[in-house]
Amino acid sequence: MVVRPGRRLAVLIAALVLSPVVAVGAAAPAAAGARAGNPYAGAQWYVDSSWSAWAASEPGGAAVAAQPTGVWLDRVSHVRDTPGGPGLLRSRLNEATLQDAAVEPAPLTIQLVLNDLPDRNCTHLVSNGDFSVAADGLNRYRSEYVDPIAAMLAEPAYRRLRIVAVVEPDFLPGLLTPATTDRCAAAQASGAHLEAVRYAVARLAAIPNVYVYLDAAGYGITGYADNFGRAAGLLADVAGVTAGRPAPVQGFTVNVAGYGGLVEPYYNARMVINGQPVKLSRWVDWNDYVDELSFAQDFRQRLVAIGFPAGIGMVIDTSRNGWGGPDRPSHAGPATTVDAFVDGSRVDRRYRTGNWCNQAGAGLGERPRAMPVPGVDAYAWIKPPGVSDGSSTDVTGPEGDRHDPMCDPAYSPVMGGYRPSGALPGAPPAGQWFGAQFRQLLANAHPK
């Protein structure tokens, strides 16, 4: 099912765009719906009026401005109310209840992203969050961040909503890869990230209308043979999976805020070109996967095999992995060398899979929809398209975020074989609207 807002919801969204601050007040408790096997199926999805207004303000943006996107809770300030009114979380929940009322009796699904681990993104300089492991970060994360979120989501006013909670994107890569900074080393040695995510899962899964999705990173990290099984085991540990006991998670997310192509139609990692395995190419670099869909489906099977329920589903973030436009290949590359073949075949035009910041050439991907293929609960725009990954110049963001060289278009890291970062110029700090990026995503959308 493709998400298209009904007439009443479309009118309401338009009104909210004109007046985005909505107060529900002391609404009567909503009737709770039966728990769904897939929270995305058979539901309308929440449209964030702030993002919708940004999108609609760009040329051609009205065509996608009514698409649902995730709400990112990446600061403690986002989950607190203020003396002047509701904070970000409550204002979005209140807005969702109004949209829910407009589409009754159909349910409404809102997607929330928890993203404030102690020493989060410890390999990057952007978006480091509120807590440090060295300063009692684990306990503060529990009491100042997770507990207020859980308390608010459990309020009777929101019990009719289907609340998807994506828990801590990118926590898994920090556990799978060697620590490259002191903060990463401290997080790994202390076990704080595992304990923090385990606590968040337990608190949120106890709320009947909350659907918890753990993040499984993407094929660019978890797809490697050395990481595939380890990642599944770590997720089973976090979720407390034991034989015969249902896990407290609904499923897993893939490619959150990433750019990994959904499907590579012209090649795969098992091919051999002129006697050379594709896995030996510079781009594939020994990975067993080259796209997110095949990885997600296979990883789901591994998770089921180690004890997760057979009904778990995957959600793939398709907000920025369309890779359309004039540079999208229409056939396989030349079979002269394995590198020429792969580079000429791949739709993902990044210089390397590790490039993550405001990527040049990217486009909007598949529109949000439920149950697109077996084993996948939804394609979703978890990352709101057009929201910057980080500043392209050496400036400090309004919340103290620092400049990361991977966001500098002129940067070519040694560990990447001196291949460029691929970042767009002119980017503002992380979390701010980046109109030029949105216009590129719109122009390079695939499918259109």
N, C-alpha and C positions, 0 to 999 in steps of 0.2 A: 504494500500500500504506500503510495506517495502521499506525503503530508501536504494537503491543501486546505487552508483555513476555510471554514464554512462562511456563509454570508454574514451571519451575526458576529462571528469571531473577527472577520476581516474589518467590519465596521468598528468593532471595539478596539482592535489594534490601531486603526487609523486615529481614533480618538485618543488613545493612550500616547501615541507618538506626539500629538499636539500638547498633551498634558501628562508627562511621564511620571510625576510623583502622585502615587495613588495611596490613600489611606483607607483601609477596610474598617477600622474601628472594632467595636465589640460585636462582631458578627455572631450569629447563632451557630452552634457547632454543626458542621456538615456531616451528612450521613456517610459512613465509611463504605466503600465498595468492596466487593470480593477481591481477594488477592489474585493477580493475573499471572499466568505462566510466562508471559512476555509483556513487560510494562509498556512497550511501544505499540503493541498490536491492538487494533480497534480503538485507538485513542487519538485525540487531537494533541498536538505538542505545543508547549508554551513558547510564545514569541516575545523576546525581550524588547520592549519598546525603545530603550536607549540605543541598542544596536540597530534596530529597525530604522530609527531616525537617521543614524549615521549612514547606513546603506542607502536609504532613499535620497539622501542629500547629494550623492555622487551620480554623474551622468549614467543612465541606464540601470542604476541600482534599485529602482522601484521593482524591477522584475524579480528580485530575490529578497526584497526587504521583509517579506512576510514568512521567511523561512525560520524555523526554530533553531536556536543556538544554546550552548551551555552557559550557565552562570558560574563564573569563577570566584571562589572564596579564597583568595590568596593573601589575606591579611586578617588579623584579629579584628581590626576596625570594621571589616565587612560583615561580621556576624553579631555585632553589638548594635543595639538601638542607642539613640542619642537623646538628650533632653529636648532637642528640637524636633524629634520625630523618628520614624523607623530607619534603621540602617539598611545596607544593601540587601542582605538576606531577607529581612522581613518585607521590605518594599517589593521584592520580586515574588515572594510567596503571596503577598496580598494581590499583586497584579495577576498572578496565576489563578487565584480564586475567582476573580472577576471574569477572566477568560473561560474558566471552568463553568461558571454560571451561564455564559453565553452559548456553550455547546451542549449543555445537559440535554438528554441523559447520557451522552457520550462522556467518558472520562477524559481527564487532561493530564498529560505527563510533563513534568518539569525536570530538567537535567541540571544538577548541581555538581560542581567539581571542587573537591577538597584538595587544597594545594598549599599547605603551610608546614610541612615537616620541619623539625629542627635541622638546621644546616641543609635545607633542601637545595637542589641544583648545585651541589657543592663543587662540581667540576666547572661551573660557569660563574661569571661575575654578576650576571643579571638575576633579578628576582630571588634574592637569598632568603626572604621571609623574615619572620619575627623572632625565631627562637634559635638558640645555639645549644648544642649538646653540652658544651663546657659550662653553661650558665643555667643548669637545671631545665634544659629545654624540653626533655621528655615529659616531666611532670607538668610544666606550664602548657605544653601542647594539649595534654589531656584536659586540664582544668579550665584553661582560658580559651581554648579553640573548639575541641571536639564536644565537650560537655554542653556549652551554650548552643551549638548547632543541634545536637540531639534533643535538647530541651525544647527548642523552638519547633523543630519538625514534628514533635509529639503533641503539639497543642491541638485541641479539638477543632479549631478553625480550619486546619489544613488536612484533616483526616480523609477528605474525599479525593485529594490529589494523589496521583501516582508520582512518587518522588524518586527519581533515579539519582543515586549518589555515586559518582566516580571518585574512587578513593586514591588520592596521591599519585597522579601520573608521574612517571619517571623515577619512582622509588626503586623499581627493580634494576635498572641499569647501574645504579650506585652500589648494588650488592653483587652484580655479576662481573663488573669490570674492576681492575686493580685501582686502588686509591691513588689519585694523582695530586691531591692536595691534603694539607693537614686536617682540614675540616672533614673531608671524605674519610680519611683514616680514622678520625675520632668517631664518626658515625658508624663505620663498619665495626670497629673494635668494641664499641659499647653495646651494639645490638639495638640502638635506639630506634632506627628506622623500622626494623621488624616489630618491635614492641609498640611503636606508635601506630603503625598500620593495623596491627592485631587489635589494639584497643578501639580504634575508629570503626573497624568492621563489627566488632561485638556490640558497641553502643548503637550503631545505626541499624544493624540487622534486627535488633530487638523491637523496632518500631514497625507495626504491621504494614503500613503503606509505603515503606522505604525499600527500595530495591538496590542492593549494593553491587557495584561492579568494581573489581580489582583491576589494576592496570597491568597488562602483559608486555608493555613496551611495543616493539614492532620487529619486523623481520631483520632490520639492519643490526640489531643487537641479539635478540633472542633466537633468531634464525640459525645462528651458528651451532654446529653440533655440540661443541663444548658447553654452550649455554642453554640449549633447548631443554634437556632433562633437568639441569640444575634449576632453571627458572620454574619449571612445573613443581619441583619439590619445594622450593621456597614459597610459592603461592599456596601449596597444600599446607605447609607449616603455618602460614599466617592465618589461613581460613580454618585451621583446626580439623582438617579432614581426617576421619578415621573410617575404616570399613563399616558400612551399614549406617553411618550417621550423616544426614544431609548437611552439606556445607552451608554456612550462613551467607553465602553470596549468590547473586542471581547469575553472574557471568563475569566476563572479562572484556576490557577495552584494548584496542590496538591502534597504534598510530595517532595517539592523542596529541594534538598540536603539531603533528608531523607532516611530512611531505612524501612519504613512501607511496609509490604508485599502487593503485588498487589491483590492477591486472596488467601484466606484461604480455601482450598478445603474440609477440613474435619470437620469443626465446624463453628458455628456462634453464635452471642450474644443472640439469642432467644432460644437456646437449654436448656434443663433441664437434669441433670445427677444425678441419685439417689436422686431425689427430690430437688436438689440444682440447681438454675439457673446458667448458665455459667457466667452471668454478675457478680456473686459473687466471681468468681475465682480471685486469686491474680493478674494474668496477665491482665484480662479484666477490673477488678476494676470499675464496674458499667458503663462502656462505652457501647453505643448502637451499636458500630461497631468494627470489628476486622480486617478489611482490607481496602485498599485505593479505590479499584474500587467500591465496594458497597457504600461506603461513598460518593465518588465523584458523582455518579449517583443520589443518593438521595438528596445530597446538591444542585445539579443543579436544581432539581425539586422544592426545596424550594425557590431558587433564582428566578426562573421563576414565582412562585406563588406570590411573593411579588413585581413583576413589571419588572424584567429583561426580555428582549426579548426572545422568545421561541427558537431563533437560537443560543443562547450563547453555547459555548462548554467548556469542561474541558480538561486540559493537565495534564497528570500524569507523574512525573519524575520517570523513571524506571531504572535509571543509576546504582543503588546500592541496589535494593530490590529483587534480584532473589532468594537468599537463597537456592541455590542448594548444590551440594556436598554430601558426604556420610551421613551427619547428617539430611538431608531432610527427613521427614517422608513420608511413602508411604501409610499410612492408619491412621484411627483415633486412639487416645490413649486409654489406659485402662479406663473403666468406673467404677473404684473403688472409686475414689473421683473426685470432680469437678476439683481440681487442677491437679491431675494426668491426667485426660482426656484432659484438655486444653494444658498442657505442652507437652503431647505426641502427640497431634494433630497439633500443630501450626508449620508452616514453618518458621516464623520469630523467630530466635533463640536468640534474645536479652534477657537480664535479665529483662528489663522493657522497656516500650514504650518510656520513657523519655530519654533513652540513645541515644546520637546523634553524638558521636565523634569516627570516625575511627573504626567502629564496627567489632569485630572479627566474622568470619563465614559468612559475607555478600558476595553476588555474584552479578555479572551483571544481570540485569533484562531483560525484553522484549526489543528487538531492536527497535530503533525509527521507527515509522510508523504512517501514517495518518489514521484517522477514523477506529480504531480497533474494537470499539463497539459503539452502539448508545449513543449519548450525549457526547462522548469523541472525541475532535478534533485530539488528538495525544497522543501516548506514546513518550516521548522524554528524551534524556539524557541532562537535563538542567545543572546538576552538572557534570563536566568532571570527569569520574571515574579515580581514582588514585591521585587526588589532595587532599592533607591533610586537615582535619578539624581543626587541632591544634596539637601543640607539646605534646608529651607524657612525657616530662621532663620539669623541671622548667627553661626554657630559654625564652628570649624575642626575638620575631621575627624581621625581618629586617625593618618592618614598625611599630614597637612599640607594636605589639600584645603580650599580656601576656599569661602565662600558665594558662589554666583552668583545675582544678582537674578532671573534667569529661573526660579529655583526658589521664589521668594517669591510666594504667591498674590495679594498686594496690588500687585505690580509691573505697570506698564503702560508698556512701552518706547516711546520717541518713534519709533524706526525702525519699529516695528510699528503705527504709526498710533494709538498709545495704546490698542491692544487688550490686554486682560489676558494675563498669562503662562499662565493656565489651570492652574497647578500646584496640587497638593493641599497642604493644610496638614498640619503635624505630621510632615514627612518627616525622617528621619535623614540623616547624611552619605552620600555616594555609596558604593555597595557594601554597605551594611548592609541588613538585612531591614526592610521597611516593610510591616507586617502589614495596615494599613488599605488600602494600595494593592492588595495581593494580594486582599483581600476584595472590593474594587471590581471588579478584573479578573475575578474569578470570577463575581460577580453580573451583569456586563455581557458575559459571554462570548457570542461569535457565530462559529460555531454553538455551541449549548449542548453 
